[in-house]
Amino acid sequence: MAIEVKIPAVGESISSGVVSVWHKKSGDFVNAGDALFTLETDKVSTEISAEKSGVLEALVPEGREVKIGEVVATIDDSQKAAAEVKPANRKPTTAKPKEPEEKMAAVLSPAVRRIVEEERLDPAKISGTGSGGRLTKGDVLAAEQIDTRPAASGKQAAPEELSRSTDGRIVRKRMSPLRRKIAAQLVMAQHTAAILTTFNECDMSAVQELRAKSQDAFTKKHSVKLGFMSFFIKACVEALKTVPVVNGRIEDEDFIQNNFYDIGVAVGTERGLVVPIVRDADQKSFADLERDIADFATKAREGKLKIEDLIGGTFTISNGGVYGSLLSTPILNPPQSGILGMHKIVPRPVAIDGRVEVRPMMYLALSYDHRAIDGKEAVTFLIKVKEGIEDPKKLPLDF
């Protein structure tokens, strides 16, 4: 009996995705629970597994955009016995030609292997710059940009593949679902909200001193480093409690006030920006926050974020300082009404008690929806964050 493999619903508002890579081929015998293919949506990438055992027949090629509910393969569970016998009757005569591929696959990290599989790159044709010639993410991403895929793959070109002009001066590549979603979200935010940005700066001396003093004991106790982001999350939570309107959103003609604190932390990846959510940030310790942030960063880089990791945030923090940004005006993450932009820490001369001193300073930017939040409330929020960072003792320290 042929069992249909359909594209499952993977989240609210997601209507389609792209079959980025097949992990099994037509004619392969698959067991229940085996990963069949990776579905890349406009929010996350997720592996779709087989519900039954049997022989797989893929109906759509890699790179095809498919709708939720569409049949992309069938599994014939009636051929189970025949499929299981074949490997037993077969001598491992074909193992040797595949040995170089297997050796190459064995030394690829999970993140590198995923990019290689999704972009159908040939690892043997990419020069590795890592230890012992090992391929790094930078190597395969660079190879992806110059399109090192085998020309004689025999597969029909997918819409996402590169097309070049005859003189080579123009390269056209279809945007990924994630990048298209980011573009749509940013345009929607600009069109539907009255975005205004207010700025301030904060002296990072106290936080830096506290981190340096507590880092060894904190790391030894919690097995995770104490970073800056946990301080800013705590400072934002205190500011949101002081100015609750910043933690709300406009929905049609109503204003929704959130009395919980699910803070989004923007994470940049080679495929685009994602914003995983730290749930109930007000109830978590500094160690819990740092673990969540580290876990999300790893998942984002490896494409393993789940849809539930990205839904339902009430406020967002974006740290452009890690890339060297001195100042920016962040764009709202709809339907939220506020986003805090952190920036690069730079030693600058400032006036302290009538004297000029050089202090590690950071510019802060709060973008907000002026339809819901007045300027006074936005400035009050930003000053509250500044006070929490400049005097960490005002925060609920637990280390």
Order of alpha helices (4+ residues) and beta strands (2+ residues): beta-beta-beta-beta-beta-beta-beta-beta-alpha-alpha-alpha-alpha-beta-beta-alpha-beta-alpha-alpha-beta-beta-beta-beta-beta-beta-alpha-beta-beta-beta-beta-alpha
